[in-house]
Amino acid sequence: MGSWPSRRDIMLFITTIMLVLPTLATAQPRTNVTLGSSLVANSANSTWLSPSSEFAFGFQRAAPKGGYLLAIWFHQIPEKTIIWSANRDDLAPEGSRLQLAANGRLQLTDPSGRQIWAAGSGNTSYAAMLDTGNFVLFTAASASLWQTFDQPTDTLVPTQILNQGGELVSSFSDKNFSRGRFILTMQNDGNLTLNTRNVLMSSNVRIGEYWSTKTQGVGFRLIFNETGYFNLVAQNRTLLNNLFLNIGASTRHYYQRLTLEYDGVLRHYLYPKSHNWTDGRSMAWSVQDYLPSNICTDITQRTGGGACGFNSLCTMGNDRRPQCSCPSDYSFIDPNDLWSGCKKDFLPHSCDPELQEQNLFMLKDIPNADWSGADYAGFSPVSEDWCRHQCLTDCFCDVVVYRRANCWMKRFPFSNGRIDSRITGKALIKVRARNATLLGNKPGKRNRSGLIIAGAVLLATSVFLYVLLFASKAFLVGRKSEKIEDEGRRGYPGLNIRCFSFKELEEATNGFSQELGKGAYSTVYKGSLIDENGKMIAVKKLTKMADDADQEFKAEVSSISRTNHKNLVQLLGYCDEGQNRLLVYEYMSNGSLANVLFADSLKPNWHTRLQIAFSVARGICYLHEDCSTQIIHCDIKPQNVLLDDAHTAKISDFGLAKLLKADQTRTMTGIRGTRGYVAPEWFRNMPITVKVDVYSYGVLLLELLCCRKNFDPDIEGERRILSDWAYDCCCDGTVEEMVVEDEEMRDDMMRFEKMVKIAMWCIQEDPELRPQMKRVVHMLEGSAQVPPPPDPSTPLL
């Protein structure tokens, strides 16, 4: 009589069956999609269903006004959760069509016929959406030619395999499905890893590893089987590792998915298929397991911003999800994207010895916090008081970490920020004291008691002035109404901005005495509004107005007043009195980008220049696509980009082209043998479109990258024209020559090269080749690819 099989034999048999299960998927029922079938974005016939209707293949609206994803999703649950998408980086506009063409190609085209995405070959006979969630193209003999399971996006589902070279890339955010900052890779060496990736590169360039199975040389594939296990196996099918230690969950009872989410955490989700199988769960997605255990502390990389972006802090919440925050006196770069990193809300510590600013700053404690890496100085053993003093007197120090008599000093920007109870010591972040001046005055040396006395005097004075101003407000309002009648000032109904009299602006500017800047058709003066607590303003006095411009002035002021974007200089009011036409803007304390970028003094650092590039692009995109009336700026250049007290970039002079003489934008900027800022179509009797601003932005972007003018007659040889030299460097693979004197940028060469390529696309002489500004923004943010650019000087057809 034979013996019973051993426990080991039984386990080996069960493991073998579990590993084989995914290969049985091709035997499932299917409903065929025949050649010639098609789907249209935003039509009633917009899905192909699996036989059980558990999965759907078709179009899903990505976001309001955001276009459509060609996707696969769980169809039987209210959430319609997406597990795969074809065009995550290039959304399809409404009316786009997906067709299984007669030539066997599965093609997605927009309404103009442009191909957005394609798959398959001429051997395809039919397609099918399977009950596993896999969409497959088949030959006439029912052999698989192509399947979505082989090209996952950010999710795996049961029976799916991640082979060597396969990867999952997280989405950019919870509402933006384009490729984000994290990547899971089944590497060719057999190691399964989680990495951060460079979102500005078109390929999946990995920056730092923050988790791995450590299976180099033996790992072969990751199998998500039908019992809910994630098996990492060797080539001989030996089980090496279970991704999670939890017990399995059958697909009979639960919908399941493994998703690398936008916060960098890999999570296994379950959703009960009926109330009979909830096991205490609600009828919703719930997390069964996840890794890494704490992404805030696990990400420590040499480059990049860490889990939450530069200058931010990551904290694990009670729901075991990372939460991003900014330190005191910092705010998010993009309030709509809390993973974007943080920026200073104050002027940085100047290294000008004449200013002696060390007394204007203080250190704020952040217990159990750290920004690991990137220390430019370290001291040990020292006292905390010594460490504080050292940072306050060092203009390069922005954060100092003090722990166990060790003092680590860091300069802006800083990465890998986290708060955790296991971190001993504290971080001390340097900010301007509340009573310190925000402008670049020269305060000299002053002691603490003097500041306290001055503060008390200022407080008492401000209370008295407040009462005085409040008491006189009614009188001032009455005087304003009399001035309107007496001086014939015209107000435009429906505008939400202030209408000034010429006399008011004359007084506010002290007789137009302090000139901030001058152009061919206007002069800008500095002023302050006495009846608004001395609020600083910039008054633009327009000259050489076009004939019969009254209605045009009204229309353009109305258009500008309705704009509302953080990267546009705000219009506060106007004056339309007699022959006087004036515009009143918010005052930008740091002047124009040209003054900062081309000055002989200290240039803005690499991180600041990147943020300026992003800000200007977003501002132009708003003018082109989000205004009630499209605005073509016509004069994008560093002189028309202004910086506020936090060095936030804002575009000025938008919408003014129609107010001035018709030939303004044709003659203000001389070409001088190079492309300048003016697009070539201005001189070729061609229609002027938004693409002229794209061209100008490309030139400005190159100047930002290299801190020099596009045309510099003092430079000899091929480098005299920056745009020509940049293209030659791109072609020759010598882009590093452009940053030979900038050590900060040399540490970020991949991003620098990407930015140069974007500029090359923007300055194409043929406007049809230039991308729309929204596309430029997507390329900058890393949600769209940047292919190699053609020669910008390719002649117009």
MARKE-432707 format. One record per residue (C-alpha): residue in three letters; y negated, z negated, x negated. Coordinates in steps of 0.001 Angstrom, whole numbers, padded with zeros to 6 digits, always signed. Example, Ala and Ser with C-alpha at 12.3 -4.5 7.8 and 13.67 -1.06 7.14 Angstrom:
! residues 2
Ala+004500-007800-012300Ser+001060-007140-013670
This chain:
! residues 797
Met+000000+000000+000000Gly-003392+001039-001448Ser-006075-001531-002188Trp-009343-001777-000299Pro-012271-000013-001991Ser-014423-002296-004103Arg-017956-003326-003122Arg-019273-001144-005966Asp-017376+001896-004611Ile-018819+001344-001148Met-022375+001068-002473Leu-021911+004200-004589Phe-020665+006107-001526Ile-023614+004938+000604Thr-026104+005826-002143Thr-024556+009293-002513Ile-024824+009925+001228Met-028445+008730+001185Leu-029287+011133-001640Val-027640+014073+000113Leu-029384+013551+003453Pro-032541+015533+002571Thr-030480+018644+001814Leu-029233+018777+005428Ala-032698+019700+006767Thr-032050+023425+006863Ala-029347+022943+009495Gln-031718+021641+012164Pro-032760+023599+015299Arg-035895+025717+015196Thr-038138+027898+017309Asn-038948+031085+015456Val-042451+032431+014838Thr-042200+036216+014735Leu-044139+038705+012608Gly-047512+039490+014146Ser-047927+036010+015687Ser-051290+034376+015182Leu-053370+031271+015871Val-057146+031060+016254Ala-059252+028035+015357Asn-060642+026444+018526Ser-058536+028418+021002Ala-055996+027306+023588Asn-053204+028855+021519Ser-053846+026856+018364Thr-050431+025301+017497Trp-046812+026138+016764Leu-044563+023196+017731Ser-041248+022012+016321Pro-038298+022085+018791Ser-038674+018385+019636Ser-042503+018677+019650Glu-042648+015804+017157Phe-044631+017998+014748Ala-047288+020672+015242Phe-048584+023368+012907Gly-052042+024777+013562Phe-055741+024004+013480Gln-057339+020575+013611Arg-061076+020016+013589Ala-061849+018177+010362Ala-065101+016544+011542Pro-068013+017350+013856Lys-069520+020618+012553Gly-067130+020324+009621Gly-064823+023272+010232Tyr-061060+023381+010732Leu-058009+022404+008721Leu-054839+024485+008881Ala-052493+021517+009044Ile-049253+019871+010158Trp-049407+016603+012092Phe-047401+014092+014149His-047798+015564+017627Gln-046277+012861+019865Ile-048660+010050+018914Pro-052313+009756+019993Glu-053586+009668+016391Lys-052271+013196+015568Thr-051961+012033+011952Ile-052056+014908+009442Ile-049237+015105+006858Trp-050090+018460+005197Ser-052990+020910+005039Ala-053511+024342+003493Asn-057277+024550+003081Arg-058428+021004+002430Asp-061038+022213-000103Asp-062255+025203+001932Leu-062521+024423+005647Ala-062143+027323+008069Pro-065083+028051+010399Glu-064610+028337+014142Gly-062930+031592+015096Ser-060852+031810+011906Arg-057395+033323+012356Leu-053962+032492+010951Gln-051505+035371+011191Leu-047925+035961+010103Ala-048700+039549+009172Ala-046313+042499+009337Asn-046176+042515+005530Gly-044652+039020+005596Arg-047761+037215+004348Leu-049016+034124+006135Gln-052793+034635+005936Leu-055783+032525+006965Thr-059035+034509+007242Asp-062502+033608+008507Pro-064283+035660+011220Ser-065770+037961+008562Gly-062325+038788+007181Arg-062569+036681+004006Gln-059184+035305+003007Ile-059271+031507+002819Trp-055573+030881+002098Ala-052275+032791+002003Ala-048558+032202+001336Gly-045293+034113+001437Ser-044230+037631+000492Gly-042992+040929+001907Asn-039443+039596+002384Thr-040460+037254+005214Ser-038820+038028+008578Tyr-039878+034990+010587Ala-041214+031432+010280Ala-040443+028113+011939Met-041900+024639+012370Leu-038941+022289+011824Asp-038350+018836+013281Thr-038597+017324+009787Gly-042285+018254+009583Asn-041556+021205+007276Phe-042988+024690+008007Val-040783+027377+006455Leu-040928+031147+005901Phe-037423+032710+006180Thr-035749+035974+005169Ala-033669+037963+007643Ala-030621+036094+006294Ser-032324+032730+007106Ala-032880+031896+003456Ser-035990+029875+002719Leu-038729+031837+000930Trp-041560+029301+001042Gln-042029+025864+002621Thr-044776+023293+002957Phe-042431+020590+001644Asp-042781+022211-001805Gln-046603+022015-001714Pro-047483+018524-000417Thr-051068+017361-000141Asp-051332+013557+000077Thr-048252+012677+002166Leu-044443+012751+002081Val-042246+012416+005189Pro-038505+011666+005502Thr-036164+014281+003924Gln-038972+015458+001611Ile-038466+015591-002161Leu-041053+015373-004929Asn-039644+017324-007861Gln-040801+017342-011484Gly-044317+018784-011605Gly-044909+017825-007971Glu-047916+015740-007025Leu-049830+014100-004198Val-053640+014107-004368Ser-055557+011637-002208Ser-058245+012733+000208Phe-061895+012249-000781Ser-062565+009731+002019Asp-061203+008732+005409Lys-063140+011599+007034Asn-063243+014110+004167Phe-059813+015700+003618Ser-060736+017515+000390Arg-059077+016411-002845Gly-060172+012976-003958Arg-060048+010677-006969Phe-056370+009705-007201Ile-053115+011531-007946Leu-049387+010672-007828Thr-047361+012883-010202Met-043640+013318-010803Gln-044250+014288-014419Asn-042177+016820-016301Asp-041172+014038-018715Gly-039546+012127-015840Asn-042187+009433-015373Leu-043654+008883-011902Thr-047313+007855-012296Leu-050481+007037-010392Asn-053670+008212-012100Thr-057346+008580-011417Arg-058472+012209-011652Asn-061696+014004-012521Val-062963+015186-009113Leu-065433+017559-010757Met-062672+019654-012293Ser-060903+022375-010297Ser-057527+021433-011792Asn-055955+017998-011439Val-057265+016562-014709Arg-055966+012990-014969Ile-058214+010331-016490Gly-056380+007011-016490Glu-052913+005782-015497Tyr-052834+002619-013390Trp-049143+002478-012329Ser-045855+004086-013388Thr-042069+003749-013094Lys-041712+003984-016896Thr-038833+006459-016579Gln-039792+008952-019286Gly-036845+011075-020323Val-034596+010170-017369Gly-036553+010623-014119Phe-035920+013823-012179Arg-037102+013641-008560Leu-038338+011246-005860Ile-036397+011482-002579Phe-037708+010097+000723Asn-034506+009859+002745Glu-033927+009430+006463Thr-033168+005730+006164Gly-036647+004975+004843Tyr-035793+004523+001169Phe-037711+006112-001712Asn-035160+006859-004403Leu-036125+007904-007915Val-033043+009630-009302Ala-031913+011153-012580Gln-030768+014767-012910Asn-027131+013648-012503Arg-028181+012043-009166Thr-027900+008524-010566Leu-030219+006129-008748Leu-032855+004870-011205Asn-035318+003055-009031Asn-036285+002252-005466Leu-040023+002652-005069Phe-040162-000381-002751Leu-037847-003370-002402Asn-038040-003478+001388Ile-035095-002626+003640Gly-034917+000904+005026Ala-036135+002018+008448Ser-034322+004739+010362Thr-036146+007872+011489Arg-034336+007457+014833His-036578+004499+015583Tyr-039773+005117+013595Tyr-042118+007859+012556Gln-042665+007406+008839Arg-044922+008646+006082Leu-045747+007843+002475Thr-049454+008520+001888Leu-051619+008280-001223Glu-054844+007215+000452Tyr-058450+007765-000588Asp-058660+004225-002050Gly-055905+005022-004580Val-053148+002930-002930Leu-049747+004488-002106Arg-048652+003139+001298His-045457+003437+003344Tyr-046331+003554+007066Leu-044163+003044+010163Tyr-044919+003925+013804Pro-042409+002872+016524Lys-041129+005808+018583Ser-040793+003623+021668His-041535+000096+022850Asn-037814-000683+022458Trp-038077-000477+018668Thr-041363-002188+017916Asp-039730-005158+016119Gly-042916-007108+016721Arg-045135-004177+015660Ser-047823-002638+017827Met-047558+000988+018896Ala-049621+002135+015943Trp-049260+002851+012246Ser-048502-000301+010256Val-048014-000728+006519Gln-044437-001492+005517Asp-045162-001664+001789Tyr-047646-000427-000817Leu-048368-000146-004527Pro-050008-001128-006774Ser-050291-004722-005617Asn-053982-005001-006573Ile-055732-001757-007443Cys-058970-003595-008244Thr-057431-005307-011263Asp-054840-002640-012098Ile-057340+000154-012786Thr-058726-000275-016293Gln-059635+003073-017790Arg-061761+004232-020696Thr-063666+006850-018664Gly-064675+007069-015019Gly-065990+004495-012617Gly-062826+002545-011866Ala-061545+001786-008376Cys-064948+001876-006650Gly-067230+003984-008843Phe-069783+003211-011528Asn-071680-000109-011378Ser-069765-001304-008306Leu-067439-004234-007687Cys-063954-004044-006162Thr-062497-006941-004184Met-059140-007129-002391Gly-059709-007988+001258Asn-057536-010135+003493Asp-055905-006937+004767Arg-054887-006149+001155Arg-057208-003181+001065Pro-059817-002781-001677Gln-063431-003282-000642Cys-066369-001929-002628Ser-069727-003649-002993Cys-072848-003440-005142Pro-074235-006297-007231Ser-077570-007871-006368Asp-080558-005479-006541Tyr-078226-002450-006608Ser-077341-000168-003681Phe-074781+002539-002992Ile-075602+005981-004365Asp-074394+007415-001047Pro-074521+004894+001849Asn-072030+007086+003738Asp-069520+006880+000877Leu-068925+003309-000260Trp-066779+004618-003141Ser-069668+006581-004650Gly-070786+003818-007012Cys-074089+001961-007167Lys-077576+002568-008530Lys-080399+000294-009603Asp-083091-000520-007058Phe-085555-001445-009809Leu-087026+000038-012950Pro-084788-000508-015987His-085745-002591-019002Ser-088025-000446-021162Cys-087415-000318-024898Asp-091116+000292-025575Pro-092111-002661-027822Glu-095687-002600-026517Leu-094561-003487-022988Gln-092716-006686-024020Glu-090728-006703-020773Gln-088144-009357-021612Asn-090065-011942-019557Leu-089909-009707-016480Phe-086125-009908-016110Met-083590-012490-015073Leu-079788-012774-015012Lys-077884-013329-011773Asp-074455-014961-011902Ile-071394-013292-010339Pro-068467-015758-010618Asn-064930-014449-011278Ala-066300-010962-011972Asp-065847-008499-014786Trp-066612-004914-015747Ser-063874-004330-018286Gly-064269-001991-021243Ala-067317-000127-022556Asp-068707-003130-024451Tyr-071276-002080-027019Ala-071457-005558-028576Gly-069404-008740-028572Phe-069979-012240-029983Ser-067700-015256-030364Pro-067859-018202-030302Val-071283-018605-028670Ser-072811-020702-025923Glu-073686-019310-022525Asp-077401-019962-023132Trp-077269-017954-026355Cys-075449-015138-024556Arg-078062-015073-021788His-080959-014989-024234Gln-079339-012209-026227Cys-079019-009966-023146Leu-082520-010698-021820Thr-084106-009734-025132Asp-081964-006623-025640Cys-083366-003649-023699Phe-079948-001919-023819Cys-078114-004800-022142Asp-077613-004434-018373Val-074620-006738-017878Val-073143-009472-020007Val-069727-011065-019366Tyr-069260-014640-020564Arg-065792-016155-020737Arg-064329-018908-022918Ala-067179-018793-025473Asn-066944-014982-025676Cys-070003-012843-024918Trp-069535-009129-024129Met-072644-006996-023650Lys-072567-003744-021650Arg-075061-000970-021011Phe-075618+001088-017867Pro-073530+002621-016340Phe-070571+000225-016341Ser-067082+000775-014946Asn-063930-001000-013754Gly-065897-003629-011833Arg-063826-006225-009970Ile-063997-009717-008493Asp-060791-011741-008457Ser-060009-015445-008402Arg-057724-014950-011425Ile-060675-013777-013544Thr-062129-016721-015427Gly-065731-016835-016492Lys-068534-014822-014942Ala-070583-011653-015124Leu-074356-011917-015553Ile-076272-008891-014300Lys-079842-008241-015444Val-082411-007497-012725Arg-086168-007574-012480Ala-087611-010879-011369Arg-089097-010733-007887Asn-092631-011450-009110Ala-092421-008847-011917Thr-094421-005644-011647Leu-092417-002545-010657Leu-094750-000132-012412Gly-095129+000478-016112Asn-098064-001854-016752Lys-098472-003653-020048Pro-098297-007343-019159Gly-098248-008741-022690Lys-096683-012121-023390Arg-096863-014712-020669Asn-095114-018042-020193Arg-093227-019220-017125Ser-095868-021729-015993Gly-098509-019009-016041Leu-096365-016872-013774Ile-095874-019746-011349Ile-099630-020440-011174Ala-100402-016750-010745Gly-097780-016517-008017Ala-099297-019455-006132Val-102783-017962-006329Leu-101512-014575-005159Leu-099661-016186-002254Ala-102748-018054-001054Thr-104882-014952-001437Ser-102379-012775+000434Val-102317-015206+003399Phe-106119-015104+003624Leu-106206-011296+003365Tyr-103472-010981+005996Val-105485-013046+008484Leu-108658-011118+007631Leu-106973-007736+007980Phe-105269-008719+011241Ala-108563-009878+012722Ser-110282-006634+011798Lys-107462-004308+012887Ala-108803-003801+016410Phe-112221-002926+015027Leu-110698-000401+012606Val-108627+001214+015357Gly-111741+001561+017479Arg-113623+003103+014606Lys-110807+005636+014127Ser-110992+006772+017730Glu-114765+007218+017390Lys-114288+009264+014235Ile-111930+011618+016023Glu-114587+012404+018602Asp-117554+012377+016215Glu-116082+014510+013476Gly-114160+017027+015567Arg-110777+016149+014074Arg-107838+017939+015730Gly-104529+016136+016448Tyr-101351+017992+017355Pro-099503+016579+020393Gly-095889+015581+019848Leu-096114+014914+016115Asn-094836+011539+014914Ile-097123+011462+011870Arg-100682+010311+011453Cys-103712+012572+011798Phe-106390+011617+009244Ser-110043+012517+009159Phe-111395+014117+006010Lys-113684+011114+005512Glu-110715+008717+005634Leu-108916+010629+002911Glu-112077+010945+000864Glu-112426+007158+000921Ala-108717+006615+000292Thr-108861+008752-002859Asn-112216+007342-004028Gly-113835+010725-003613Phe-110775+012632-004871Ser-111327+011135-008308Gln-107812+010538-009680Glu-105924+013797-010030Leu-102136+013592-010165Gly-101400+017271-010546Lys-102739+020733-009961Gly-101175+024034-008926Ala-102498+027504-008279Tyr-103152+026755-004612Ser-103492+022989-004318Thr-104526+019801-006083Val-102880+016402-005614Tyr-104852+013149-005751Lys-103781+009523-005873Gly-105019+007248-003100Ser-104409+004061-001145Leu-104758+003153+002525Ile-106934+000092+002965Asp-105817-000429+006584Glu-102141-000410+005507Asn-102295-003157+002878Gly-103251-000741+000132Lys-100205+001480+000576Met-100174+004111-002167Ile-100319+007759-001089Ala-100520+011220-002628Val-103015+013575-000980Lys-102482+017311-001427Lys-105634+019346-000890Leu-104730+022945-000056Thr-106895+025863-001174Lys-106815+029650-000764Met-105279+029432+002686Ala-104006+032615+004280Asp-106290+034274+006836Asp-105950+033027+010445Ala-103704+030210+009249Asp-104528+027628+011949Gln-101421+028218+014048Glu-099275+028581+010940Phe-100559+025250+009606Lys-099719+023564+012897Ala-096241+025077+013011Glu-095402+024209+009418Val-096749+020644+009636Ser-094676+020207+012784Ser-091612+021535+010975Ile-092107+019344+007904Ser-092756+016214+009982Arg-089346+016545+011624Thr-087488+016506+008308Asn-085788+013242+007431His-083747+013059+004255Lys-083632+010595+001395Asn-084065+013412-001145Leu-087239+014874+000385Val-090707+013438-000205Gln-091828+012015+003131Leu-094848+013515+004867Leu-096982+010648+006217Gly-099847+012590+007763Tyr-102249+015518+007610Cys-105866+016518+008043Asp-106917+019686+009898Glu-110681+019408+010126Gly-113064+022342+009829Gln-112042+024276+006726Asn-110182+021303+005252Arg-106392+021308+005187Leu-104796+018285+003542Leu-101317+016780+003549Val-100581+013092+002908Tyr-097279+012171+001233Glu-095587+009016+000047Tyr-096585+008166-003521Met-093909+008731-006177Ser-094636+006325-009007Asn-092618+008027-011740Gly-094184+011446-011316Ser-092387+014738-011662Leu-089031+015461-013220Ala-090796+017834-015626Asn-092840+014972-017084Val-089665+012956-017729Leu-087357+015775-018768Phe-089607+017697-021136Ala-091537+014783-022631Asp-091195+013880-026292Ser-090319+010290-025401Leu-086911+008890-024404Lys-084992+011270-022099Pro-083144+010065-018990Asn-079520+009220-019732Trp-076548+011404-018733His-075649+009364-015653Thr-079248+009469-014375Arg-079429+013231-014881Leu-076194+013701-012945Gln-077571+011708-010019Ile-080791+013763-010064Ala-078734+016982-009984Phe-076737+015727-006993Ser-079871+014504-005192Val-081799+017777-005564Ala-078778+019783-004386Arg-078380+017607-001291Gly-082099+017916-000514Ile-082017+021726-000704Cys-078831+021807+001377Tyr-080607+019766+004056Leu-083529+022220+004136His-081191+025197+004449Glu-078625+023895+006925Asp-079603+020695+008713Cys-083264+021153+009657Ser-084094+022209+013222Thr-085818+025203+011633Gln-084371+026534+008400Ile-086746+026027+005474Ile-086658+028152+002328His-088479+026218-000358Cys-089325+029258-002547Asp-090469+027162-005520Ile-087695+024863-006756Lys-088567+023694-010271Pro-088822+020377-012149Gln-092538+020091-011327Asn-091645+019949-007614Val-088973+017266-008018Leu-090545+013809-007953Leu-089081+010439-008924Asp-089742+007173-007102Asp-089785+003710-008645Ala-085958+003640-008727His-085809+007133-010290Thr-084409+008613-007076Ala-085139+012345-007038Lys-087018+013821-004070Ile-088103+017403-003470Ser-091772+018031-002741Asp-093719+021045-001443Phe-090948+022129+000923Gly-092129+024297+003807Leu-095514+025070+002232Ala-094916+028713+001273Lys-096170+029985+004635Leu-099297+027848+004444Leu-100538+029542+001310Lys-101228+033097+000285Ala-098338+035450+000813Asp-098072+036328-002886Gln-097870+032723-004110Thr-094183+032584-004935Arg-094370+036006-006555Thr-097040+035126-009068Met-096938+031369-009715Thr-094089+031544-012240Gly-094232+034126-014986Ile-090923+035641-016062Arg-092045+036137-019666Gly-088998+038235-020503Thr-086495+035749-019034Arg-085263+034912-015579Gly-087574+031934-015105Tyr-087241+030112-011789Val-087936+033133-009576Ala-084938+035046-008230Pro-084959+038756-009198Glu-084940+039974-005571Trp-088613+038910-005283Phe-089479+041911-007443Arg-087045+044447-005994Asn-088240+044869-002418Met-085181+043029-001096Pro-084973+040561+001850Ile-085711+036983+000805Thr-083036+034489+001886Val-082000+030919+001066Lys-080286+032360-002006Val-083659+032365-003839Asp-083534+028559-003809Val-079938+028618-005075Tyr-081099+030716-008043Ser-083950+028335-008846Tyr-081612+025351-008580Gly-079251+026932-011114Val-082070+027194-013668Leu-083168+023613-012944Leu-079563+022390-013323Leu-079284+023933-016801Glu-082564+022307-017800Leu-081305+018955-016515Leu-078077+019277-018458Cys-079781+020116-021756Cys-083159+018330-021373Arg-085073+021486-022348Lys-086855+024384-020685Asn-084963+027509-019788Phe-087291+029554-022003Asp-088535+027951-025210Pro-090493+030283-027533Asp-090293+027720-030338Ile-086514+028129-030596Glu-085260+030985-032723Gly-082462+033427-031909Glu-079969+033435-029035Arg-080756+029862-027968Arg-084307+030714-026936Ile-083170+031601-023386Leu-081020+028691-022193Ser-079227+030535-019361Asp-078133+033409-021655Trp-076979+030999-024322Ala-075081+028878-021776Tyr-073168+031909-020512Asp-072262+032955-024052Cys-070990+029440-024748Cys-068887+029543-021559Cys-067316+032851-022593Asp-066711+031798-026194Gly-065350+028359-025343Thr-068087+026682-027385Val-069860+024652-024682Glu-069767+021612-026943Glu-072482+023262-029070Met-074920+022689-026191Val-074571+018900-026483Val-074406+018507-030227Glu-077181+015890-030194Asp-076126+014051-027015Glu-073299+011638-027800Glu-073151+010346-024228Met-072409+013802-022846Arg-069883+014581-025548Asp-067746+011811-024043Asp-067816+013644-020715Met-067314+017249-021804Met-065075+018286-018902Arg-067734+017385-016372Phe-070473+018968-018489Glu-068571+022263-018714Lys-067999+022210-014967Met-071723+021717-014315Val-072611+024624-016602Lys-070227+026877-014653Ile-071852+025843-011370Ala-075253+026757-012811Met-073881+030166-013878Trp-072785+030890-010299Cys-076206+029899-008974Ile-078176+032252-011260Gln-076240+035432-010494Glu-078711+038325-010202Asp-076849+039610-007146Pro-077704+037144-004343Glu-074423+037938-002576Leu-072537+036412-005510Arg-074475+033145-005379Pro-072809+030362-003334Gln-074472+028767-000328Met-076101+025438-001175Lys-073479+023518+000786Arg-070826+025098-001409Val-072812+024072-004489Val-072847+020466-003243His-069074+020590-002692Met-068547+021934-006213Leu-070731+019195-007673Glu-068858+016514-005749Gly-065501+017945-006758Ser-064326+018877-003239Ala-064413+022619-004039Gln-063091+024547-007002Val-065323+026213-009589Pro-063745+029485-010743Pro-064892+031179-013967Pro-068335+032727-013289Pro-069118+036430-013873Asp-071898+037570-016172Pro-075150+036444-014466Ser-076951+039595-015619Thr-074598+041918-013701Pro-077081+044406-012177Leu-077762+044512-008443Leu-076110+047364-006584
